[in-house]
Amino acid sequence: MKFKYIPILFSTILVLSFSSCKDELADLNKNPNSAETPQPDYLLTGAIKSTADTYWGVTNNMNSSLLFVQHWSKIQYTDPDRYIFTNNDLQELWVSGYTKGVTNLNKLVSLADEQGNTNYRGVAKVLRSWVFLLLTDAYGDIPYSQSVQINAFVNPVYDAQKDVYYGLLADLKSAQTDLNVAGKPILGDIVYNGKIELWKKFANALRLRIALRIADKEPEKSKSVLAELSTEGGSLITSNLENAQLTYSTSPNQNPISNLFDTRDDYRMSKTIVDKLRSLNDPRLPIFVSPTKDVTTETYIGIPNGLLTGDASNYGLSKTSKPGTYFLAPTAPAVIISYAEVLFDRAEVAARGWSNEDAVVLYKQAIEASLQQYGVGAAAIATYTQSAAVQYESANFRKSIGNQKWIALFGQGLEAFAEWRRLDYPELVPAVAGVLGGKLPLRFIYPGQEQSLNGKNYQEAVARQGADLLTTRLWFDLK
């Protein structure tokens, strides 16, 4: 489906925080170039596109989370790879998430109510839950409960992360009720082309993801969510054809990674993942990683994370590997949640003894699904899954699932970052010249503007959660 690019109400709001007087905010929310009553299909398209761009884009993916989890590294301008950030460097997820994601989706909910179309409402709730999940996984405590009523709460409180997760589970359950395959059709859906049965699967996959996110802190709540899913009889994503993803078009509407490499050349693959894939004889190596431009003995060469700029440059642009051509293609999809992830999640549920399924079988199926996602052939898949190095370890499901899920989430920096913190695998070594005292980042720092524009609520969140530092452990991250 082709994108619709027209002015979208609220998408161009210049407000970067929930702080100004109500009258000023109301004026800013009026786009003089668009109708006062926007069309729901345009809002839906815009919210999907802007959030996918944010998720797969430079600031939150390539220049931060992909570096933190050591999928990528930097060969020039290496400060981010050394964990050097100002309090403005990691604000884009916050700004875009609220002003383009949550705001548009809140409006879509209200339009759906006015038009009596519960499917628009359900889809909006699913997408809004995903946006909030990205925000809380990255920052911790965030404005949630009051952020859906911006006119009433221009300086919203920060909800505790536990409460955000619980709220999202309730929202997604409500979305399931809204979504009706026999209901009114929707337009502007550039994920599933209006197939409501697939949105229901997407919603359940997010519920499963959140249930495991809180599993170490609130196991009884996790089990109750799994019981609800079972009782409702709803399906999960069951094939790669059902992956929740946005497939991009050609320039200028191309994949953000493709767009970046059109003009920049300062990113390379991390030595950590290149060496891991090579050691496993993983058939995804030539898919994830490009051969070096100059002929080298190893063909695929990554750079250690967090080098000083001069040391990184010494590796040579032509002697180190960029991402694979699959990811450099303009039409490469921005995956939101995949069949492989769902299978890994089901394997973990079984490993915890919370289902009657077979963790070993599901773990193998998850690896197979990831390989199939990238077009690996059946013979190569069989060889790989039979190798001793990738066999499931029943005594340590975190290690087996954590290591393979880290590979399967390649390119999805924010989700890989969340799962690495939760599962504690793979065991990563901090950046060579990192500035965190031998530690790895554990969160994003809040936007600096929050300190001045929503200061009281910001201070309360910091007092509850811990210092506003990269190294502060979030509620869900139980070491």
Salt bridges, closest charged atoms under 4 A:
ASP41 OD2 - LYS4 NZ 3.09
ASP53 OD2 - LYS49 NZ 2.54
ASP79 OD1 - ARG82 NH1 3.90
ASP113 OD1 - ARG121 NH1 2.58
ASP137 OD2 - ARG213 NH2 2.77
ASP141 OD2 - ARG464 NE 2.80
ASP178 OD1 - ARG121 NH2 2.94
ASP178 OD2 - LYS125 NZ 2.76
ASP216 OD1 - ARG352 NH2 2.94
ASP216 OD1 - ARG398 NH2 2.63
GLU218 OE2 - LYS162 NZ 3.38
GLU220 OE2 - LYS223 NZ 2.98
GLU228 OE2 - LYS173 NZ 3.42
GLU228 OE1 - ARG207 NH2 3.47
GLU232 OE1 - ARG207 NH1 2.85
GLU242 OE2 - LYS201 NZ 2.85
ASP265 OD1 - ARG268 NH1 2.98
ASP265 OD1 - LYS322 NZ 3.49
ASP266 OD2 - LYS74 NZ 2.89
ASP266 OD2 - ARG264 NH2 2.78
ASP275 OD2 - LYS271 NZ 2.52
ASP275 OD1 - ARG278 NH1 3.43
ASP282 OD2 - ARG284 NH2 2.82
ASP294 OD2 - LYS319 NZ 3.35
GLU341 OE2 - ARG209 NE 2.80
ASP345 OD1 - LYS405 NZ 2.54
GLU348 OE2 - ARG352 NE 3.00
GLU348 OE1 - ARG422 NH2 2.71
GLU357 OE2 - ARG346 NH2 2.45
GLU368 OE2 - LYS364 NZ 2.54
GLU393 OE2 - LYS399 NZ 3.69
GLU415 OE1 - ARG209 NH1 3.34
GLU415 OE1 - ARG213 NH2 2.90
GLU419 OE1 - ARG213 NH1 2.76
GLU419 OE2 - LYS405 NZ 2.53
GLU419 OE2 - ARG422 NH2 2.82
ASP424 OD1 - LYS479 NZ 3.82
GLU460 OE2 - LYS456 NZ 2.87
ASP468 OD1 - ARG443 NH1 2.84
ASP477 OD2 - ARG473 NH1 3.06
